[in-house]
Amino acid sequence: MTFDIMGINPLNENGLYLSFNNVSWYPLWNELCRYVHELTKEDQEKGSMNDGLLIDGNKHFAIIRTLDEVLSSGINRYGIDDITWSNLQALLTFCESNEGFRIW
């Protein structure tokens, strides 16, 4: 199973689309939900399914802010595995290039 992350109002090609297999998506989404307090339990549950969860507005900006804070030092102080760390970097680039996204 894959998770297709479709950008809303992309600013450039980086904000159009990302795809993750379930082995990559679940740890990435769990880390986001752990650090982005604006994401609700309902978001956490729906983001683990392919049902079109919409992330925009304050939640989208909170993800960008949190990813920027976590990744800005370039040092993984959070115990995040290397693959998830790399995927978080890709997600930050993606989010900075659109106005939100849907998880399909």
ABEGO torsion letter per residue (X at the ends): XBBBBBBBGBABAAAABBBBBAAAAAAAAAAAAAABAABBAAAAAAAABBAGBBBBEAAAAAAAAAAAAAAAAGBBAAGBBAAAAAAAAAAAAAAAABAEBBBX
